[in-house]
Amino acid sequence: MKQFPNTKFIVWTGAALIRGETTEENAQRSRQFFNWVKNEWSEEGDNIFIWDFYELETEGGLYFKDEYASGDSHPNATFSQRVAPYFCQRIVDVIKERGDNSSIVGR
């Protein structure tokens, strides 16, 4: 992606799973990986920006919150409608050169 400095990329953190569809060990491993992406892999000043979907799904917890799920680990309509504007805001922030200084969840 850095080979295309005139293009801006937005990378989503991966989706979380509800408690019943993963083990605690795997959920911990996912959290560790997404923290690494946000805190080590992502570099300020480059053309790659993060949108932290994982944080929105877990609200700082380990699992996708049951009230946001559609019965499995897929988002329900209410959650999707709530977070879609956050993604749009993240896009606007990146376009307007605020990507390194604005919220990675888009709030």
Contacts in CASP RR format, 6 or more apart in sequence:
PFRMAT RR
TARGET T0000
AUTHOR 0000-0000-0000
METHOD contacts of the structure
MODEL  1
MKQFPNTKFIVWTGAALIRGETTEENAQRSRQFFNWVKNEWSEEGDNIFI
WDFYELETEGGLYFKDEYASGDSHPNATFSQRVAPYFCQRIVDVIKERGD
NSSIVGR
1 7 0 8 1.000
1 9 0 8 1.000
1 47 0 8 1.000
1 48 0 8 1.000
2 46 0 8 1.000
2 47 0 8 1.000
2 48 0 8 1.000
4 47 0 8 1.000
5 47 0 8 1.000
6 47 0 8 1.000
7 47 0 8 1.000
8 47 0 8 1.000
8 48 0 8 1.000
8 49 0 8 1.000
8 94 0 8 1.000
8 95 0 8 1.000
9 47 0 8 1.000
9 48 0 8 1.000
9 49 0 8 1.000
10 49 0 8 1.000
10 50 0 8 1.000
10 51 0 8 1.000
10 90 0 8 1.000
10 91 0 8 1.000
10 94 0 8 1.000
11 37 0 8 1.000
11 48 0 8 1.000
11 49 0 8 1.000
11 50 0 8 1.000
11 51 0 8 1.000
12 50 0 8 1.000
12 51 0 8 1.000
12 53 0 8 1.000
13 34 0 8 1.000
13 37 0 8 1.000
13 38 0 8 1.000
13 50 0 8 1.000
13 51 0 8 1.000
13 52 0 8 1.000
13 53 0 8 1.000
13 54 0 8 1.000
13 55 0 8 1.000
14 30 0 8 1.000
14 34 0 8 1.000
14 53 0 8 1.000
14 54 0 8 1.000
15 53 0 8 1.000
15 54 0 8 1.000
15 57 0 8 1.000
15 64 0 8 1.000
15 73 0 8 1.000
16 27 0 8 1.000
16 30 0 8 1.000
16 54 0 8 1.000
16 57 0 8 1.000
16 58 0 8 1.000
16 62 0 8 1.000
16 63 0 8 1.000
16 64 0 8 1.000
16 73 0 8 1.000
17 26 0 8 1.000
17 27 0 8 1.000
17 30 0 8 1.000
17 63 0 8 1.000
17 64 0 8 1.000
17 73 0 8 1.000
18 63 0 8 1.000
18 64 0 8 1.000
18 65 0 8 1.000
18 66 0 8 1.000
18 69 0 8 1.000
18 71 0 8 1.000
18 72 0 8 1.000
18 73 0 8 1.000
19 27 0 8 1.000
19 63 0 8 1.000
19 66 0 8 1.000
20 63 0 8 1.000
21 72 0 8 1.000
21 73 0 8 1.000
22 30 0 8 1.000
22 63 0 8 1.000
24 62 0 8 1.000
27 62 0 8 1.000
27 63 0 8 1.000
28 62 0 8 1.000
30 54 0 8 1.000
31 54 0 8 1.000
31 58 0 8 1.000
31 61 0 8 1.000
31 62 0 8 1.000
34 52 0 8 1.000
34 54 0 8 1.000
37 50 0 8 1.000
38 50 0 8 1.000
38 52 0 8 1.000
38 104 0 8 1.000
42 48 0 8 1.000
42 49 0 8 1.000
42 50 0 8 1.000
44 100 0 8 1.000
45 100 0 8 1.000
49 90 0 8 1.000
49 94 0 8 1.000
49 99 0 8 1.000
49 100 0 8 1.000
49 104 0 8 1.000
50 104 0 8 1.000
51 86 0 8 1.000
51 87 0 8 1.000
51 90 0 8 1.000
51 104 0 8 1.000
51 105 0 8 1.000
51 106 0 8 1.000
52 104 0 8 1.000
52 105 0 8 1.000
53 83 0 8 1.000
53 87 0 8 1.000
55 104 0 8 1.000
55 105 0 8 1.000
56 83 0 8 1.000
56 86 0 8 1.000
56 105 0 8 1.000
57 64 0 8 1.000
57 65 0 8 1.000
57 68 0 8 1.000
57 75 0 8 1.000
57 79 0 8 1.000
58 64 0 8 1.000
58 65 0 8 1.000
59 65 0 8 1.000
64 73 0 8 1.000
68 75 0 8 1.000
68 76 0 8 1.000
68 78 0 8 1.000
68 79 0 8 1.000
69 75 0 8 1.000
69 76 0 8 1.000
69 79 0 8 1.000
70 76 0 8 1.000
70 77 0 8 1.000
75 83 0 8 1.000
86 105 0 8 1.000
86 106 0 8 1.000
86 107 0 8 1.000
87 106 0 8 1.000
89 106 0 8 1.000
89 107 0 8 1.000
90 99 0 8 1.000
90 102 0 8 1.000
90 103 0 8 1.000
90 104 0 8 1.000
90 105 0 8 1.000
90 106 0 8 1.000
93 99 0 8 1.000
93 102 0 8 1.000
93 103 0 8 1.000
93 106 0 8 1.000
END
